[in-house]
Amino acid sequence: MTRAEKIIEREHGFLLETYNRYPVVLERGKGVFLFDLEGKRYLDFVAGLGVNALGHAHPRIVKAIREQAARAIHLSYLYYNEYQGGLAERLCRLSGLDRAFFSNSGTEAIEGSIKLARLAGHRIGGDAKSQLVALEGSYHGRTFGSMSLTGQRKYRQGFEPLLEDVKFVPRNDRSALAAAVNHHTCAIVLEPIFGEGGIHECSAEFLAHCRTLADQHRAALIFDEIQCGLGRTGTMFAFQTFGVVPDMVAIAKPIAGGLPLGAFLAKQDFASAIHVGQHGTTFGGGPLACRVALEYLAVVEEENLLENVRRVGDYLHGQLQLLAARFSLPEQARGRGLIQGLELAVPARPIVEQALAEGVLFNSTQDTVLRFLPPFLIEEKHVDRAVRVLKKLLGRTGVARKRGCAAQIATDS
């Protein structure tokens, strides 16, 4: 039995089997590449499901971790540390919001934001102002509160009863939204771009309507930017891409370079509803994670990575559109920046498995969507490599849609 087989067998023997993993053991990474136990190199278009935005083993992140780990990894919330306030200020300045709370994960950030929305709603309209409005097809996490907001039956099934007073409306349906929001609503919660839901955008008009209705009914507008935020659209926050400012925003994934850290940011009108003892965390906001998060934000700014996200993201989107035009299996390319999806007419997992053998890591979601969340360091040459593999696999699995198509898809040099 190989070393990889032993590792896989041990996990099957002792871990809860909640993931249908791919049969590879990854050992280390460098930049936009990962390496398995045998030293095989993989081009990474998954980036830890959007976490590794700076790729792997970024020297500035490694340096910050080493230095801070030798000083203090964890300190209780009972005391101050030198990095938490600085990170909160930086995020508030970047977002235009007023207060931050740090957690361990994005799911916890969602939980905290809806707790705050309930408190603010009760202050305005009493206990009856507790209704939540979310979107069909959405995904917000796997705890009870976040599952209650997740508009996909497959994630909620088997765990009911969940939170009461949650209404779901179709994405971009302004009439349905207007019918659902009323004076009992304490929050409208949504992802500006669905991640797990298949890379679907909310329109700017729909988001603006959400803003209008939230103001009209004195409800919180909460954006879940756990996957699409912190630079992935080419702006630091996705809401800046769409021009609609929420009352709260939940963030996580890339912020601490792979260390567990999440946060929700809130306007003062809502932040003032909470008091000492009404919310807390043991690990959130520790000195190690916060110092690394400050380094992450500095790297994004100083290495001009948002411009790279926009430029290479446009290039990736164009190449995916050409694939959709030429081959029979892709039906639609969608997304922006470095959060992209390619809808297929067949299940996507076999393509992912075949790409793994070719040395490229893709991800599938919603059964038929190839999802691309590469590191912000990605270059056009990496897109070309990934597209060559996709072209090969799509040609093997399907047939050309337009023979002799004038569209020039990236080819081998």
C-alpha positions, 0 to 999 in steps of 0.5 A: 500500500502506498503512503497516499493509500494509507492516508486515505484509508485512515481518514475513511476509518476515523473521520465523519464521511461528509465529503466526497473527496478526490483521490489525491493527497496534497502535501505542499504548495508554491504560488499557484501550484500544489504538489502531491506526495509523489511530487506531481504538480497541479495548477490550482484553480480552486485555491482552497475554495477561494481561501488561498487568494495569495496562492501558497506559501506567499513569502510575506504571509509565511514571514508574518506567521513565523514572527507572530507565532513566536510572540503570541498565537492566542489571547483571550477577548478579555484583553487587548492585542495590538492587531485586532483594532488595527484590522477592524479599522482597516476593514471599516475604512475600506468598506465605509462601514463602522464596526467589526466583529471577528469570528472563526469562519464565514458561517459564524459571521452570518450567525452574528449578523442575523443576531445583530439584525434581530436585536436591532429589529426588536429595538425598532418594532418589538419581538414581532420584527424578526422576519428574515428574507433570503433568496432561493438558490442561496448558500450561507453555511451549515449551522442552524441559523445559516442553513435556515437562510440557505435557499437550497432544500438539499442542505436543509433536509433532515435538520428541520425544524430550523429558524422560523420566519424565513421567507425565500424569493427568487433572485432578481425578482423585484415583485416577489421581494416587494411582496415578501418584505414588510414591517415585520422584516428585520433583515434581507440577506443575500449573496451578491454573487452566488458561490455554492449556488452556481455563480449567479449574479444579483443584478444591480437593479435588484440590489438597489431595490433591496436597499430601497425596501430595507430603508423603507421598512427599517430592516438591515440589508446584509450581504454575504461576501464570504466567497465573492468579497475581499478582492475576488470581483476586482474590488475589495468588496463585491458591493463596490462592484454593484454600487449598493452599500449594505448595512452589514457585510459578512466576510471570511475565506481569504482574509487571513491567508488560510488561517481561520478568520471571519468577520461581519462589519456593520453600520453604527445604527445597527451596531449600537443595538448590541451590548456587552455579553450578548455575543462572543467568541473564544478564538475570533480576532486572535493576534496571529490571525489578525496580524496575517490579515493585515498582511493580506490586505497590504499585499493585495494593495502593494502588489496591485492584485485587484488590477490583476484580478480584473485583467486576468478575470476578463481574460478567463471569462473571454476564454470560457465564453469561447469554449461555450461557443465552440463545444456542445457541452458548455451552455453558459459562461458567467461570473466576473473577476476571479469568481467564474462558472461554466455551466455544462449540459452534463455532470461536471465532476467527471471533467474535474476528475479527468482534469486532476489527472491532467494536473489542473484542479477545478471544482464542481458545484450544483452538479453541472457547473465548473467553478473557478476560484483561482489565486489572485496571482494567476496570469494569462499563461495559467489561464491558457494552460487550464483552457487547453486542458478543458478544450481537450476534455470537452473535445473528448467528451462532446463534439464541436458545436461550430466546426471551423469556428473562427473563435481562437481558443488558447492553444499550445505554444 
